[in-house]
Amino acid sequence: MSDLPQLLAASIDRRAALLSRLDQEATDCVRLLHGATEGAPGVAVDRYGPVLLVQTWREPLADGTTDALLGIAREVVPVERVVWNHRPRGGPGWRPVDAPVVGRELGLLFDVRPRHRGRDPLLFLDLRAGRRWIRSVARDRTVLNLFAYTCGVGLAASAGGAGAVTNVDFAQSALDVGRANEAANGLTGQEYIAEDVFPVLRQMAGLRMRDRRGGRRATFTRREPRTFDVVVLDPPRWATGKHGAVDLVRDYQSLLKPALLATAPGGQLLITNNVASVDRDVWRSLCLRCADKAGRPVADWTWLPPEDDFPSPDGQPPLKMAILTLENAT
C-alpha cells in the first residue's frame, strides 16, 4: 500500500489532542492508525511504549514501508524501533523476544513486547475504555475477571483499590505476564486461576458441572459458589475445550447466564462482544432476555465505546462493550 505513510501522517494529525491528553495521563500505548476506518483495511499501526508495531492481515508491506512509517511516527512520539507482524489467516506465530518491553497506560506499567508465544499483542488497546472504567469503580469491591488474558483489567481494578481481584484464563503463560505486571507496579493480592473458564464460572454461579463430556471424563477443580460485586466477561470470538465451546455469534448466553449468576444482586458486569457482524441492538436484546430468565434483571444498560484512537464513523465499533447494572434483590 504505497500511500500508507501518508495515511499514518494524517491519522496522527487527527489524534493531536488525544495524544496530548494520553501523555498527560502517563499513557504511551495508543493506536496511531486504525486502518479499518482510516483508509487502510487490514492494517493497524500502534505505539507500544518505545516500539511502533505494524500489523497486517491481508497484503504484506512493500520494501521500505516500515522505515517510512517509523520516520513519520518519530516526528510526534519517541519510538525507538519498528516491528512488523504479518498475520494472514493460518500464518505462524512469533518467536519470543529476549526481554519485556515496557509500556504505560494510565500510569500503570505493562509488558508490551511485540513478539511472544501468541499472535495477539499482550495489551488490547481497544479495551482501554474498559480498564479505565473498572479502575474508576473498583474501590473496595470484589472483581471477577474472566478470559483475563494478561490481566490488564485485573491490574486496573487492583490499582483502583479493589478489595479482591480474581483472574481466570486457561493460558498459564498469559497469567504469568499478568503476575509480572502486578509485581512491576508494586501491587499484590490478585488471584490467578489457570483453568478453563466454563467449570470455574459455572461452579461459582452455583450451576452443576457434568463429570463427563462426549463420553470422556472431564476433570476440573471443585469450587464453592461465589458472587462478586463486579464481573468482567471479555471472551474470544470462538474457542473450544473439554467443558464447552465459546461462540459469540450463536451462543453468548452459555457464558452470560453463569456470569450473571456469579454477580451479586445490585452488582455490575462489563461484557464485550468483538464480532463485527453481530448487530449491537440484537445483542443487547439477547442479553437482556438472558438476564431476565436467569433471575438477574438489568436495571441499567450503558454502552461503553472504545476511545478516540479507534474511530467508528457509523457509531458501530466492532468491539461492543456494555456496562450492566443489576437490580437489587427484593
C-alpha positions in Angstrom: 0.0 0.0 0.0 2.0 2.9 -1.3 0.0 5.7 0.4 0.3 4.1 3.9 2.9 6.6 5.2 0.6 9.5 4.1 -2.4 7.8 5.8 -0.4 7.5 9.0 0.7 11.1 8.9 -2.9 12.2 8.5 -4.2 9.9 11.3 -1.6 11.1 13.7 -2.5 14.7 12.9 -6.2 13.9 13.7 -5.0 12.5 17.1 -3.1 15.5 18.2 -5.4 16.4 21.1 -5.8 12.7 22.1 -2.1 12.1 22.1 -1.6 15.2 24.3 -4.3 14.0 26.7 -2.9 10.5 26.9 0.6 11.8 27.5 -0.7 13.8 30.5 -2.3 10.6 31.8 1.0 8.7 31.5 -0.2 6.6 28.6 2.1 5.7 25.8 0.2 2.8 24.3 -2.1 4.0 21.6 -3.4 3.1 18.1 -2.0 5.6 15.6 -3.7 4.3 12.5 -6.9 2.2 12.7 -6.9 1.1 9.1 -10.4 -0.4 9.1 -11.9 3.1 9.2 -9.0 5.3 8.2 -8.3 4.2 4.6 -6.1 1.1 5.1 -8.2 -2.1 5.6 -6.2 -4.9 7.0 -3.6 -2.7 8.6 -3.1 -1.3 12.1 -0.2 0.9 13.4 0.2 1.0 17.2 2.6 2.7 19.6 3.5 0.4 22.4 5.9 2.5 24.5 9.2 2.6 22.6 8.0 0.3 19.8 6.0 1.1 16.7 4.0 -2.1 16.0 2.7 -2.5 12.4 0.2 -5.4 11.9 -1.1 -6.5 8.5 -3.8 -9.2 7.9 -4.1 -9.1 4.1 -1.2 -8.0 1.9 2.4 -7.8 3.2 4.1 -4.4 3.2 6.4 -3.3 0.4 10.1 -2.9 1.0 11.0 0.3 2.8 7.5 0.9 4.2 8.3 0.2 7.8 11.2 2.6 7.8 8.9 5.3 6.3 6.3 4.7 9.0 8.9 4.8 11.7 10.2 8.1 10.4 6.7 9.7 10.4 5.8 8.4 13.9 9.1 9.7 15.3 8.2 13.2 14.4 5.5 13.1 17.0 6.2 10.3 19.5 9.6 9.0 20.8 9.5 5.5 19.4 12.9 3.7 19.1 12.2 0.9 16.6 9.5 -0.6 14.4 8.3 -4.2 14.4 6.1 -5.6 11.6 3.9 -8.6 12.2 2.2 -10.0 9.1 -0.8 -12.1 10.3 -2.5 -13.8 7.4 -5.1 -16.4 8.4 -3.4 -19.7 9.3 0.1 -18.0 9.5 2.7 -18.8 12.1 3.0 -17.1 15.5 6.0 -15.2 16.6 9.2 -16.2 18.4 9.6 -14.8 21.9 11.8 -11.8 22.4 14.6 -11.8 24.9 13.1 -9.3 27.4 9.9 -7.5 28.1 9.2 -4.1 26.5 7.6 -1.7 29.0 4.6 0.4 28.0 2.4 2.7 30.2 -1.4 3.1 30.4 -2.9 5.5 33.0 0.4 5.4 34.9 0.5 1.6 35.1 3.4 -0.4 33.6 2.7 -3.3 31.2 4.8 -5.8 29.4 4.0 -5.0 25.7 6.7 -7.0 23.9 5.6 -7.1 20.2 6.6 -10.7 19.7 5.9 -13.6 22.0 4.3 -17.0 22.0 1.0 -15.9 20.7 -0.1 -13.8 17.8 -2.1 -11.0 19.6 -0.5 -8.1 21.3 -0.2 -8.5 25.1 -2.3 -5.5 25.7 -5.5 -4.9 23.7 -5.7 -1.2 23.2 -9.4 -1.0 22.3 -10.2 -2.3 25.8 -8.6 0.7 27.4 -12.1 2.2 28.0 -13.0 -0.9 29.9 -9.8 -0.8 32.0 -10.4 2.9 32.7 -14.0 2.2 33.8 -13.1 -0.7 36.1 -10.4 1.4 37.8 -12.9 4.1 38.5 -15.5 1.8 40.2 -13.3 -0.9 41.8 -12.7 0.7 45.2 -13.4 -1.9 48.0 -15.3 -4.2 45.6 -14.7 -7.8 44.6 -13.9 -8.3 40.9 -14.0 -11.4 38.8 -12.0 -11.1 35.5 -13.0 -13.8 33.0 -10.9 -14.7 30.0 -8.4 -12.5 31.7 -5.5 -13.0 29.1 -2.6 -10.9 30.6 -4.9 -9.5 33.3 -4.9 -5.8 32.2 -8.4 -5.4 33.6 -7.4 -7.1 36.9 -4.4 -4.8 37.2 -6.6 -1.7 36.6 -9.0 -3.0 39.3 -6.2 -3.5 41.7 -4.8 0.0 41.1 -8.3 1.3 41.7 -8.4 -0.2 45.2 -10.4 -3.3 44.6 -11.0 -5.4 47.7 -10.1 -8.6 45.8 -9.4 -9.5 42.2 -9.7 -13.0 40.7 -8.4 -13.5 37.2 -9.4 -16.6 35.2 -7.8 -17.8 31.9 -6.7 -21.2 30.6 -3.3 -20.0 29.5 -0.8 -20.0 32.3 1.7 -18.1 30.1 -0.7 -15.2 29.8 -1.4 -15.2 33.5 2.3 -15.2 34.1 2.6 -11.9 32.2 -0.2 -10.5 34.4 1.5 -11.6 37.6 4.8 -10.0 36.4 2.9 -6.8 35.6 1.3 -6.8 39.1 4.8 -7.1 40.7 6.2 -4.4 38.4 3.6 -2.0 39.6 4.2 -2.8 43.3 0.7 -4.3 43.7 -0.2 -7.5 45.4 -3.1 -9.8 46.3 -4.6 -10.8 43.0 -5.7 -14.3 42.4 -4.8 -16.2 39.2 -6.7 -19.3 38.1 -5.2 -21.1 35.2 -8.2 -23.2 34.2 -10.9 -23.4 31.6 -13.4 -20.7 32.3 -16.5 -22.9 32.0 -16.1 -25.1 35.1 -14.7 -22.2 37.2 -17.5 -19.9 36.2 -20.4 -22.4 36.3 -19.4 -23.6 39.8 -19.1 -20.0 41.1 -22.5 -19.4 39.7 -23.9 -22.4 41.6 -24.6 -24.4 38.4 -23.9 -28.1 38.0 -20.9 -29.3 36.1 -21.0 -32.7 34.3 -18.2 -35.1 35.1 -18.3 -36.4 31.5 -18.4 -34.8 28.1 -18.6 -36.7 24.8 -18.1 -40.0 26.6 -14.8 -38.8 28.2 -14.3 -37.9 31.8 -13.9 -34.2 32.2 -11.9 -33.4 35.2 -11.9 -30.0 36.9 -11.2 -28.4 40.3 -14.1 -28.4 42.6 -15.2 -25.0 43.8 -17.8 -23.5 46.0 -20.3 -20.9 44.7 -19.2 -17.3 45.0 -20.6 -13.9 44.0 -18.7 -10.8 43.1 -19.5 -7.1 43.1 -18.2 -6.7 39.5 -17.8 -9.4 36.8 -15.9 -8.7 33.6 -16.7 -11.0 30.7 -14.4 -10.5 27.7 -14.4 -13.7 25.7 -12.7 -14.6 22.4 -14.9 -15.0 19.3 -14.5 -18.7 19.2 -12.8 -21.3 21.3 -13.4 -25.0 22.2 -12.3 -27.0 25.2 -13.2 -30.1 27.2 -16.0 -28.3 29.0 -17.7 -26.4 26.3 -17.4 -24.0 23.3 -17.2 -20.2 23.2 -19.3 -18.9 20.3 -20.1 -15.2 20.4 -22.3 -15.4 17.4 -24.7 -18.3 18.2 -24.4 -18.9 21.9 -23.4 -15.9 24.0 -25.9 -17.0 26.6 -23.9 -20.0 27.7 -21.3 -17.6 29.1 -23.6 -14.7 30.1 -26.0 -16.7 32.3 -23.4 -18.0 34.7 -21.6 -14.6 34.7 -24.9 -13.0 35.8 -25.4 -15.6 38.5 -21.9 -15.0 39.8 -22.7 -11.3 40.1 -24.2 -10.1 43.4 -27.7 -8.5 43.2 -27.1 -4.8 42.6 -23.7 -5.6 41.1 -22.3 -4.7 37.7 -20.9 -6.5 34.7 -18.7 -5.3 31.9 -19.4 -7.5 28.9 -17.9 -7.5 25.4 -18.6 -8.9 22.0 -15.8 -8.5 19.4 -17.6 -9.9 16.4 -18.2 -7.1 13.9 -21.1 -8.9 12.2 -23.2 -9.1 15.4 -25.7 -6.2 15.5 -25.4 -4.4 18.8 -29.1 -3.9 19.3 -29.8 -7.6 18.6 -27.0 -8.5 21.1 -28.5 -6.1 23.7 -31.9 -7.7 23.4 -30.5 -11.2 23.7 -28.5 -10.2 26.8 -31.5 -8.6 28.5 -33.7 -11.6 27.9 -31.0 -13.9 29.2 -30.7 -11.7 32.4 -34.5 -11.8 32.9 -34.6 -15.6 32.5 -31.6 -16.1 34.9 -33.4 -14.0 37.6 -30.8 -11.2 37.4 -32.8 -8.5 35.6 -30.8 -5.4 34.4 -31.6 -2.1 36.0 -29.4 -0.1 33.7 -27.5 -0.8 30.4 -24.8 1.6 29.3 -22.7 1.4 26.1 -19.0 1.9 26.6 -17.4 2.8 23.3 -13.7 2.4 22.6 -11.7 5.6 23.0 -10.9 8.0 20.2 -7.9 6.2 18.7 -10.5 3.6 17.5 -12.7 5.9 15.3 -16.1 4.5 14.2 -17.8 6.9 11.8 -21.1 4.9 11.9 -21.1 4.6 15.6 -20.9 0.8 15.4 -17.5 -0.2 16.6 -16.5 -3.9 16.0 -15.8 -4.2 19.8 -19.1 -3.8 21.6 -18.7 -3.1 25.3 -21.6 -2.6 27.8 -21.9 -2.0 31.5 -24.9 -3.8 33.1 -26.1 -2.8 36.5 -28.3 -5.5 38.0 -31.4 -4.8 40.1 -31.1 -5.3 43.8 -32.8 -8.3 45.4 -36.3 -7.6 46.5 
